Amino acid sequence: YVPVSVLDTELTPEAIAAFKCVVVTDIPQQQKLEISETAHQNNVYFISTETRGLFGYTFNDFGKDFVVVDPTGEEPLSGMVANIEQAEEGVVMCLDETRHGLEDGQFVTFSEVQGMTELNDCEPRKVKVIGPYTFSIGDTRGLSAYTRGGLFKQVKMPVVLNFKSFKSALEEPEYFYSDFSKFDRPAQLHVGFQALHAFAAANNGRMPRPGNDDDATEVIRLANQINDAWSQKTELDDKLLKQLAYQATGDLSPMVAVFGGLVAQEVLKACTGKFSPINNFMYFDALECLPIGFEPKEADLAPVGSRYDGQIAVFGREFQEKLSNYREFLVGSGAIGCEMLKNWAMMGIASGENGVIHVTDMDTIEKSNLNRQFLFRPADVGKLKSDTAAEAVAKMNPDIAGKIVTHQDRVGLETEVVYNDEFYESIDGVTNALDNVVARKYMDQRCVFYRKPLLESGTLGTKGNTQVVIPHLTESYSASQDPAEKQIPICTLKNFPHAIEHTIQWARDLFEGLFTQPAESVNAYLSTPDYIDKAFATVGDSVKIETLNKIRSFLVTDKPMAFADCVAWARKNFEELYNNAPQQLLFNFPADAVTSSGQPFWSPPKRVPTAVTFDPASDLHIDFIMAAANLHAFNYGLKGSRDRDQIKQLAAAVTVPKFVPKSGVKIQVNENEDPGAGV
């Protein structure tokens, strides 16, 4: 876990200068300005953030000449080249089947280009996008004529950014827009937040009271006064500023979670230079959360002396009463589930007499969960997620102790006896925190059937999505689906792979064919008396012969008796896969082969293969032999070895017959071609 210490001394310039990054939150504006100036002068990264009810902002000052080494964090784009023009603005054409995905201003380099070989491993060239399959790379007139082939690969170039100090940015702000439907909001909120701090400075640090019209009027007056003196005067909306004043003492757990997560990412950007940081201000509001026509009286928003006063200040007492008696079903208590339960505990959901939270998760806690599922600790490894998460949030808010019912049942057809009509009629809504589409679709169907609102969300690395499904108002989760994944033709996988996806799928299929299917077939053959009759009832003779030959090979002809036999088996497979198969392919289709139309056979996307000669000194080659031999030994219950020197000696001693290409071997070239017909 991250070590945390408390700085209990005065925050002097020397103390600030000792840090690489400083984050300020809920402190007076004058103190923010003092800290920010000290940080700016000492090249300390400065971040300021603040939330007021449904409003919030964050500000970054990472100083001068801040280097972003990787603006996106995405894998570099790559693709195959179909043609490169010799021109003042040389246009690169990619294969029609794949969009290049590049953007103006990015950089690329090349490899395997024939003819215009000067581009191979060249200095990165700046891209200007022309179309989805074309882009230009500058002057190519002095280069040789392009012949064929080639790959482009994006080169991540460092980006240098300059930041304004907090003081300068208050007067001359720039905005990061998170919602273009609210294009006019950031400038207004920029003035509004300054007006709030001016109000607090004039009232001994007190913020405007919730729903108090006199305080709101004073904030609006101060905002207009600040705006009139501002060099970037903007048009102010009194209704927006009134809401900001009303919610100035509001403290909402979900808003704090959003800005806490956002600022944590900005700290990582500051310390690593990876991903593009927010330059200057980002303002955000979630006023859509307020009910339509919501006009509460001051008394409805006044504090009552409870831990939920920050929430009451925004939504009122009646809303808090509804939350406390809400009945929700949480499906999954992993990373998203932990975050949901924490927020709900802080909000007081189900803390009332009739409230309840049902949470189900059949998984137990693993050590790898601890870096993102923050309700769990090392001592919890091996425990059930649902039980442990419920206990953790009950400690955070004792009001919900005994209000969380935990389950360990997978949602699906087999558990409809548990999650039946009575169960769904007893709840008000469902929240998905799942990691697979099948379960998501099932829960979506149940929510549609029982007319229950559904909150759907998911994450993938730094990306995420969320969807709110409301009966009779929005489409359901299953109403829209991702397009089906394009299937890779067998001929491409076996003979003409040209993308990393192809080689990964080829490797998966190879693993199944070498280590899974033969063992499963043998086990079924040995344990099932009528295996032959059952397994071969609906298959052709060729499949029967192939399966029986595999069983015979596995049990008799190629059965290893010692680990050395497994190494020999692995060495022979290496030869067949990486030497013999490419040689046979080049025998059928030489590197200079042409099609019936006179075009080179090995034109993009086809790539000329290279036969690999086994080298005991190659770590990569020995890695293959060691992995394959140990897996093969495991299937037979033999003791394996990770002694690389021993494996090198055993592999080098294997006698491998010299390969002679065979005439008449048929190789499928096109997807629509009969595999047995050949070319």
N, C-alpha and C positions, 0 to 999 in steps of 0.2 A: 504494500500500500504506500501511497505518497506520504512522506513525512510532513507533518504540519506543526509549526511552532508559532507562538504568540510574541509579537514585538511589543513589549510593554514600556518601551522608552519613548522619548519624544521623537516625533517624525521630523528629524532635522534633514537639511540637504545632504549631509554625509550619510545618513541612514538610507535615504532614497537612492543615492548614487551607488550603493552596494548591491542593488538589485538590477536584473536585466529587464524586468517588466513589472510595472505597477498598475494595479486595477483599483479604481476608486468607485464607490457605490453611493451609499446614502449619507453624504456629508454636505455641509453648506457650500454654496457656489464659490465663495471667496477662498475657502480652503482647497477646493478643486483647482482653482486658478493658480494658487501658490505651488501646489504639488506638481501641476502640469508644467509650469515654467522651470522648476528645478529639474524635472525629468528631461525636458527638451534640451536644456543647456548641458546636461550630463550624458546625452545619448542613451537615456533609459526609455524603453518603450512605455507609452502611457495609454491606458484605456479607461474611459469613463462610461458608466452605464447607470441607468435609473429607470424604475417602473413606477407609474402612478395609475393604479387601477388598470384599465384596459389600454393605457398608453405606456410607451416606453421608448428609450433611445439608447444607442451606443455610439461611442466616438473613439477613433484610433488616432494616435500620433506616434508613428514609428521613426520619426526623425528624417534626416536627409539621406539620400542615396541608399534607401532600404532595398535590398536585393531579394527578389522573388525568384528562386531557382526553378520552381515548377508551378506555373500559374494555375493549372487545373488538377494536378494529381492523377490524371487519367493515363492509361498506358499509351505510349506513342502510337499514332496511326501509321498504318503501312498498307501497301497495295501493289498490284502488278501493273506494269506499264505496257500499253499497246502501241504507242507511238510518241516520238518527241520531234517537234519541228525545229528546223534551223531558221531562226528569225530573231528580230530585235527583241520581241517578247516571245521566247520559245514556249510553245504550248505543249503540255504533257497530256496525253490522252490515256485514260485508264480503261480497263475492261468494262464493257457495258453492264455487266452483271453486278458490279460492286461500286457504290458511291465512295468517293475518296474521304469525305467527312472533314476536309481541311477548311480553315478559315483564313481570310485575308491577314497578312502579317505574320503568319506562322512560317516555319522553316523546314526544309526537307533536304535529305541527301539520298544518294542512289547506290545501287549495287547490281551486279550481274547484267549491266547494260552492254549490249553488243553493238559495235559500230561507234557510237558516241561514248567511247570508253572514258573520256575525260571526266564524265560525271560520276564514275564509280569512286566511292569514298571521297567525294569532293567536299569542299567547305560548304556548310549549310547555305542553301539558296532560299531567298524570300519568296513566299507564295502569294500570288494574286488569283483568287478564285474566279473562274469564268463560268463554270457550270458544275453540276453534280458529278460529272465524270471527267472534267478538264480543269486545268489550272496552268498558269504561266510561271516561269522561273527566271525571267530576265533574258539577257542577250545570250543566244546560243550560236550566233553566226560563225564564231571562230572555232567551233568544235567540229569534230568529224561527223559524217552523216550517220544518222541512226539506222541500224539494221533491224534488230529485233530484241525482244526480251527486256528484262530489267525489273527492279523493285524500287519503290520509293519508301522512305521511312521518315516520319516526322522527327525533328530534332528539337528538344525542349531548350529554348534559349532563355537565359536569365532576363528578367524585367526589372528595371530600376525605378523605384517610386520615391517621390518626395512628399512629405506630410507637413501640414501646417500645425502650429502649436494650438492648444485649446483656446487660448486667448485670441489668436488671429482668426481661428475658425468660427468663433462666436460672431465676429463681425463680417467675415467673408466665408460663409459656409458653402460646402458642396455636399450633395446628398446622394446616397445610395438608395435607389427606389426599389422597395420590396413589393409594391403593389401599384401598377400603372393606372389602375382605376381611381387611385387617390393621388393623382399627380400634384394637386395643389396642397396636400396635407403637410408634407415635411416642412415647408417654409413657415406655415402657420404654427405648427407645433414647436418649431425652433423658437419663435417669439413667445409662444405660450409657456414653455418650460422656464424661460428666463423671467417671465412675469411671475410664475409661481415662486421662484427663488427671491425675486424682489419683494413679493408679499411676505414671505417667511422672514426676510431680513428686517422688514418693518414691523413685524409682530413677534419679536423674540423667538424666532425659529418655528413658530406655529404655521402649519399649512392651512389652507381654506377648509372650513368645516363641511362635511358631506351634506349636500343639498341646501346649503345656506346661500340665499340669493344676494345678501349684502356682500359676503366674501367673494362670490362669483363676479359681482359687478365691479368690485375693486380690482380683481385680477384682469378683467376685460379692460378697465381703464389703464392699468399698468402696461398691458400688452399694446394698446394703441399708442401709449407714450413711448415705449421702446421702439415700436414700428416706425413712428414719425421721425425718430432720430436716427433710424437705420439707413445705411447707404443702399440696401437692397429691399426697400419698402415693398411689402406684399399686401394683398387684399385679405383682410381677416374676416372670419365667420364667427359671429358672436355665439352662435349655438354650439359650435365646436369648442370654443374656449370655455363656455359655461360648463360643458361636460368635463373638460379637463380640470376645472376648478372643483366641481362636485366630487370628482374621483381622486383628488390629490392625496388623500389619506388612505386610499384603497390599496390593498395588498393581496394580490391573487396568486395562489400557488402555481397555476398553469403559466401565467405570464412570467413569473420569476423563473420557472423551469425553462421556458423558451429563451429568455435572455441569459440565464446562467449557462445553458448549453452553447449559445451563440458566442458569448464572451470567452468561454473555455476554448472554443475553436480558434478564436482570434489570438489568444495567448499562445496556442500551439503554432499558429502561423508566424507570430512574432519571433518565437524561439527557434523555429526550424527553417523559415523561408519557403515552406511548401504551401501551396494554394494561395490565391489572391486575397489579400486582406481588404476589409472595408476601409476605404480612404476617406477620412472625415466623418460625417454624421450618417447614421441610419435611424430614421424614425419609423415607428410602427404603432398601429392601433388596431384593436379588435372590437370596435363598436358594434359590429354585427351580432355580438353576443347579447346585447341588450334586447329585450322584447320590443316588438313594434309598438309604438305609442307609450313607451315606458316613461312616466312622469311621476315619480314618487315624491311624497312630502318629506320634509326635512326629518320629521320624527321617525319615518320608516327607515332612514339611513343612519340614524344616530347610534353611537356605540351602546352596547348593553353590558359591557364588561366581560365578554367571552373571548375565546381565542379566535373567533370567526369575525371579529369586528371589522377587520380589513376587507372582508368579503361582503359583509352587510353594508359597508359604506358605498359599495358599487351597485349591488343588486337588491338590497333591502332585506328586512326580516322575514317577509313572507317567502321569498325565494330560499332563504337559508332553512326555513322550516321544511320546505319541499325536499331540499337536498338531504336533510337529516333523516327523512323517512323514505328515501329512494331505495329501490330494490334492483340491483344490477347483477348481471351474470358476466364474469370475466373468464374468457376461454384462453388459457395459457398464462403462465406466470414466469416467463423468461425475461429478456431484456425490456421489451415494451410493457409486459405485464407488471414488472417491478415498478417501472415509472408510473404506470396508471395507478397502482395501489398506493404508492407514496403520495401522488397528487390527491387522490380521493381521501386519504387519511387527513391530509392537511386541510382539505375543503370541508371535512365533516360529513361526507356522504355516508349514509346508513348509521349515523350516530344517534338517531332518534329512536323512539319506542318501536316503530314499525319498520325501520330500515334494516336491510340485510345485503351483504355482498356474497354471492356464490363465486368461487374460483376453482377451476379444475385444471390440473396438469398432472399427467401420469409420469413425468420424468423426475429423476433424482438429480441432485446438484453434482456437477463435475468441476474439477479444478479450473478447467478452461472457461467456465462461466463467470468466474470471479472478477474478470476485468471489465465486465459490462453489466452484469446483473447485480446491482449494488446493494441489494437487501441481504445478500449472502456473504458469509465469512468463511475462512479456511476451516473452521470447526464444523461448518455445516455440510461439507462435502460428504455425499452419500445419503443425505436426508432428502425427503420429498420437497419439491419446490413449493407446492401450494401451501403446505403446512408451515414451512419456514418463512415464506413471504408474509403470510398472515400474522405470524408471531412478531415479525420485525415491525410491521406498520402499527400493530396494536401498542407496541412500546412507544412509537412516535406520537400516537394520539390514543390515550387510554379510553376516550369516548367510544371508540369502535371495538374495544375488547369484547369478545363474545358475539360480535355482529358479523363476523366473517365465517361462512360455512365452506370448508375445504372438501374438494373431491379429487379423486385420482382416476377418473374415468375418461377415456377417449370419447370425443363427440363423434357420433356416427350411428348407422342403423342398428348396430349391436347394443347401443346404450339408450335406445329410445324407451326402454322400460324405466330407466332412471330419469332421463330428461323427457318426461311425458307431458300430456296435456296439462295436468295439474301443476307441474313445475313451471311451464312457460306462462301459464295464466297468473302465477304468483309473482312474476318479475315485471319490471317496467322497461328494461332495455338490456341489450347485449353489447359487449365490447370484445372484439377479436384481438388477440395478441398471439397469432399463430405463425407458423413458419412453413406452411404448405398450402397450395391452392385447393387441393381436394377438400380439406377441412373448412377452408374459407367458404367454398361454394356450398357445402352442406349447411353451415350455420346461416348463410344467406337465405337458403331455401326455407329453413325453419323460421327465420325472422319474417319472411314474406308470408308464410302460412299463418303464423300467429300474430301478424301485424305488430311486430315489435321493432323499435328503432335500433339500428346497428351502427356502431362505430368501428370502422375498418382501417387498419394501418399496417405499414411494413417498412423495413429498412434494408438497404443493401450497401454496405460500406458507408460512404458519406452521403448517400442518396436516401430518400424516403418518400413515402406517399401516405395520404390519408383520404378517407372517403366517409361522408356522413350519409347514411341511408335512412330516410324517414318514410314510413308507410303513406301511400297516396300522394306523395309530394316529390320524391326523387326517384331516379332509377335505382335498381338493386345492384349489388356487386356483380352478379352473374349476367346482368343485362349487356355488358360490354366485355369482350374478351380480347386478349392479345392474339395477333395472327399466329397461325400454326407455324412452328419452326420448319424451315425448309430442310427437307431430307437430303442427305448427301448420297449421290449415286454410288452404288457398289464399285463400279469401275473406277471412279475417282478415288475412293478409299484405298482400293487394292493396288492400283497401278499409276494413277496420275494425281496424287495429292498436291495441292498448291497453297494451302492455308493451314495455319496452326490448328484450327478446328478439325481439319481432316486427319492430321497426324495424331491428335489426341484421341479421336474416335477410333482410328486404326489401332492405337495402343490398347484401348479398352477392349476392343474386339479380340485382339491377340491375347490379352490376359485371360479373357474368358475361355478362349480356345485352348490355351496351354495349361491353365491351372485350375479352372473351375468345371467346365463341362466334362472333361474326361473323368475327373474324380467322381462327379455326381453320377455319371453313367455307370461307372464301375460299382459304386456303392448300391445303386438301384439294381444292377444285375446280380450282385451277390446277396442282396437282402430280399428280393422279390421273386418268389418261386416262378410265377408266370410272367416274368419281365418281358420276354421275347414277344409273347402274344399281345400283351397290352401295349408295349412301346411301339411295335411295328404294325399295329392294326391298320393305321391310316396313312402310312408313308410308303414311298416308292422304293424300288429295289436298290437304287443308288444310295439312298439315305441309310437303308439297312446295312449295306456292305460297308459304308464309311463308318457307321457307329460300331459295328462288330470289329472292324479292323482296329479302331481306337481302343476298344476294350481289350483286344488281344495284345496290342502293343503295350498297353498300360500294365497288364497282368503277367505277360509272358515275355515277349521278344525284347522289350525295352525296359523291363523292370530293373531299377537300380538295386544293387546289393550294398553299396557303400557310397559315401559322399563323393568320392572320386568319380563314380559313375554319373552322378548328378552334374558334376562339372563338365564331364565329357558331353553329356546331353545338352547342356547350355551352350557349350562351344559350337556344337554342330548346328544348333538352332541359330546362333549368331551368323554362322556362315551362310545358312540358307536364306535368312531374312535380309541381310545387309550386303551380301556379295553375290550369291547365286541368282536371286530374284532380279536385282538390277541388271546383271549380265544378260539374263534371258530376255528382259525387256528391251535392252539395247540391241540384242541379236535380232529380235523381231522388228524393232523400229530404230535403226541406227541414228546417230545424232544428226546426220545430214539427210535423213529420209524426207520425202515429199509426198503429199497427198495426190489423189487422182487429178486434182485441179491445179497441181503444180506448186502449191503453197507448202512451206516447211511444215512437216508433221509436228515438230516440237515448237509450236507457236503458243503464246500465252492463251489460256492459263497453264498449259502443259509445261513442265520443267524437266530438262534432261537430267536423268538420275546419274548418280556416281556410285560405282561399286566400292565398298569399303573393305580394305584388307585388315584383318585382325592384327592388332599390335599389343602384346602383353604389357608394354610400357605405357599404354594409354589408360588413364584413370577412368575415362568414360567407358571404354571397352570392358575393363575389369568390373566396373560397377554393374554392367549388364550381366556378366557371367556370375558374379556373386549373388545378385538378387534372384536371377532365374534358378541357379543351382540350389539356393536355400529354400525357395518356394517349392521346388520339385522335391527336395528332401523332406520338407514338412508334410507334403501330401502322403509320403510313404512312411512317415514316422521315423525317419533317419535323423541323426544328429547333424546339424549344419555347422558352418564355420564362417567367421568373418575375418579370418587371417588372410590378408590380401596377398602376402608373399606366397603362402601355400597355394592359394587359388591361382596365382600367376603361373607357378610351376606346373600345377596340374593342367591348366588350360594350354600352356605351351607344349606340353607333352602329347596332346591329343592329335592323332593323325587324321587329317581332314582330306578326303578325296578331292582331287582337282576337278573343278566344275567344267563340264563341256556343254555348251548350249545345245538344246534339242531342236531339231527341225520339226515343223508341223504343230508346234504348240500354239493353241488359240488363245488370244488375249482380247478381252472385251474392251472396246475403245469408247463407245457411246452408250448412254443410258438406255436407249431404245433398241439396242442391238441384242440379239440372242447371245447370252454368254457362251453357249456351246458352238455358235456359228463361226466365231473368229473373225479375222479381217483378211 
